[in-house]
Amino acid sequence: MRFLTMATVAIASIVSTGVLAQCRPIPVQVSVQTPEPQVVLSSTPNVAAVAASAQQLRSPAGWHINGLAQARPTYDLRLQGEVMQDCYRPKTVAVTLGFKEPIQVFIASKYRPGTCEYEAIRQHEMQHVRIYRNSITNYAGRLQFDINNAVASLSPQQLISAQAQQLSFNKVVEATARVFDQMMEESRRLNASLDTAENYRYEQARCSNW
């Protein structure tokens, strides 16, 4: 995760009550970008080893891992503000909510492209890909809302302090991290609902050469 701030603060040591009264948060322009992730399919003789190295969820007891969708959601945050009459105000927050690298889909190499088994595994893993992607787009609006609420909670006393820029930045980071954690928890829950013995049996019944 990267957090970049782009603002310079110059705060006077003595502030009039007039400035204090005027120094209140203003609505922040929040943009959340959710770029479409690249998806890379590849074959490997040992999907379980890939899953173990990535600390992915294990399969139910008695089942072998034949496919894996590996994604690393992350975010990039940029805050810009301005200083006017000894008052720092956050103005814009730009967040890119996406993936650190392409989503990797691994399929056991013993199943060849074009076979029923390969296609069943591919379709299962692409469901995981959709969950990862949808979790990000579904939470973009909530992230905008929570960032604005976080900035609105700043008091005039905080905005005229020597730490105004850092306080504002911390508020935005906390709001972003909270929403990101909620998004990740929902993503884990939805992904786990696909990786059940019952669902595996249903998908296995579609093909005969396992």
C-alpha positions in Angstrom: 0.0 0.0 0.0 1.3 3.5 -0.8 0.2 6.7 0.8 1.3 10.0 -0.8 0.4 13.4 0.4 0.9 16.6 -1.7 0.5 19.7 0.4 2.6 22.2 2.3 1.4 23.7 5.6 2.4 27.1 7.1 0.5 27.7 10.3 0.9 30.8 12.5 1.5 30.4 16.2 -1.2 32.9 17.1 -4.7 32.6 15.5 -7.5 35.0 15.9 -11.0 33.9 16.9 -12.2 35.1 13.5 -9.9 32.7 11.8 -10.9 29.9 14.2 -14.6 30.5 13.3 -13.9 30.4 9.6 -11.6 27.4 9.7 -14.0 24.6 9.2 -13.9 21.6 6.9 -15.3 22.0 3.4 -16.7 19.1 1.3 -13.8 17.2 -0.2 -13.7 16.1 -3.8 -13.1 12.3 -3.5 -12.4 10.2 -6.6 -12.1 6.5 -6.4 -10.7 4.7 -9.5 -11.2 0.9 -9.9 -9.1 -0.1 -12.9 -10.0 -3.4 -14.6 -7.5 -6.0 -13.5 -5.5 -8.1 -15.9 -6.1 -11.8 -15.5 -3.4 -14.3 -16.4 -4.2 -18.1 -16.8 -1.4 -20.6 -16.5 -0.9 -24.3 -15.8 1.2 -25.8 -13.1 1.8 -29.4 -12.0 1.4 -28.6 -8.3 -1.4 -26.1 -7.6 -1.3 -27.1 -3.9 2.3 -25.8 -3.6 1.4 -22.5 -5.1 -1.5 -22.2 -2.7 0.7 -23.0 0.2 3.3 -20.4 -0.7 0.6 -17.8 -1.1 -1.1 -18.8 2.2 -4.4 -19.3 0.3 -7.3 -21.1 1.9 -7.0 -24.9 2.0 -9.4 -27.2 0.3 -11.8 -29.3 2.4 -10.4 -32.5 3.8 -10.1 -35.3 1.2 -10.0 -32.9 -1.8 -7.1 -32.0 -4.0 -6.5 -28.5 -5.2 -6.8 -28.4 -8.9 -7.2 -24.6 -9.4 -6.3 -21.4 -7.7 -7.2 -17.7 -8.2 -4.5 -15.5 -6.6 -5.2 -11.8 -6.1 -3.5 -9.1 -4.1 -5.9 -6.2 -3.6 -4.3 -2.9 -2.6 -4.9 0.8 -2.7 -3.0 4.0 -3.5 -4.1 7.2 -1.7 -3.2 10.8 -2.5 -4.4 13.8 -0.4 -4.2 17.4 -1.5 -5.0 20.5 0.6 -4.6 24.2 0.8 -3.5 26.7 3.4 -5.6 29.9 3.7 -5.4 32.4 6.5 -3.6 30.0 8.9 -6.1 27.3 8.2 -5.4 24.0 6.4 -8.2 22.4 4.5 -8.2 19.1 2.7 -9.5 19.6 -0.8 -9.1 16.5 -2.9 -8.5 12.8 -2.2 -7.7 10.4 -5.0 -7.8 6.7 -4.3 -7.0 3.9 -6.7 -8.5 0.7 -5.4 -7.2 -2.3 -7.3 -4.7 -5.0 -7.4 -0.9 -4.9 -6.8 -0.3 -7.2 -9.8 -2.4 -9.2 -12.3 -4.8 -11.8 -10.9 -3.2 -15.2 -11.4 -5.3 -18.2 -12.2 -3.6 -21.5 -11.9 -5.0 -24.8 -13.3 -3.5 -28.2 -12.7 -1.4 -29.1 -15.8 -2.8 -32.6 -16.0 -6.1 -31.1 -17.3 -5.7 -29.9 -20.9 -7.4 -26.9 -22.3 -10.6 -27.9 -24.1 -11.4 -30.8 -21.8 -14.5 -30.8 -19.6 -12.4 -30.9 -16.4 -10.2 -27.9 -17.5 -13.3 -25.9 -18.3 -14.9 -26.7 -15.0 -11.9 -25.6 -13.1 -11.5 -22.5 -15.1 -15.1 -21.5 -14.6 -14.8 -22.1 -10.9 -11.7 -19.9 -10.6 -13.3 -17.2 -12.7 -16.0 -17.0 -10.1 -13.4 -16.1 -7.6 -12.0 -13.5 -10.0 -15.4 -11.9 -10.2 -15.7 -11.8 -6.5 -12.4 -10.0 -6.2 -13.4 -7.6 -8.9 -16.9 -7.0 -7.6 -15.8 -6.4 -4.0 -13.7 -3.5 -5.2 -16.4 -1.8 -7.4 -19.1 -2.4 -4.7 -17.1 -0.6 -2.0 -16.0 2.4 -4.1 -19.1 4.4 -3.1 -18.8 3.6 0.6 -15.2 4.7 0.5 -16.1 8.1 -0.9 -18.8 8.5 1.7 -16.6 7.5 4.6 -13.7 9.7 3.5 -15.9 12.8 3.4 -17.3 11.9 6.8 -13.8 11.6 8.2 -12.8 15.0 6.9 -16.0 16.6 8.2 -15.2 15.3 11.7 -12.1 17.6 11.9 -12.6 20.5 14.3 -11.5 24.1 13.7 -8.9 23.6 16.5 -7.4 20.7 14.6 -7.3 22.5 11.3 -5.4 25.5 12.7 -2.9 23.3 14.6 0.7 22.7 13.4 -0.3 19.1 12.9 -3.3 19.9 10.7 -2.0 18.3 7.6 -1.0 15.1 9.4 -4.2 14.9 11.3 -6.2 15.3 8.1 -4.1 12.7 6.4 -4.5 10.3 9.3 -8.3 10.6 9.2 -8.3 9.8 5.5 -6.0 6.8 5.9 -8.1 5.5 8.8 -11.3 5.7 6.8 -9.7 4.1 3.8 -8.2 1.3 5.8 -11.4 0.6 7.6 -13.4 0.2 4.4 -10.6 -1.8 2.8 -10.7 -4.3 5.7 -14.5 -4.6 5.4 -14.1 -5.2 1.7 -11.5 -7.9 2.3 -13.6 -9.6 4.9 -16.6 -9.8 2.6 -14.4 -11.1 -0.2 -13.0 -13.8 2.0 -16.5 -14.8 3.0 -17.8 -15.0 -0.5 -14.8 -16.9 -1.8 -15.1 -19.4 1.1 -18.7 -20.1 0.1 -17.5 -21.4 -3.2 -14.8 -23.7 -1.8 -17.1 -26.2 0.0 -17.3 -29.9 -0.3 -20.9 -29.6 -1.4 -20.0 -27.2 -4.2 -17.0 -29.3 -5.3 -19.2 -32.4 -5.6 -21.7 -30.5 -7.7 -18.9 -29.2 -10.1 -17.2 -32.6 -10.2 -20.4 -34.3 -11.3 -20.2 -32.3 -14.6 -17.2 -34.2 -15.8 -16.1 -37.9 -15.7 -12.3 -37.9 -16.1 -11.0 -36.6 -12.8 
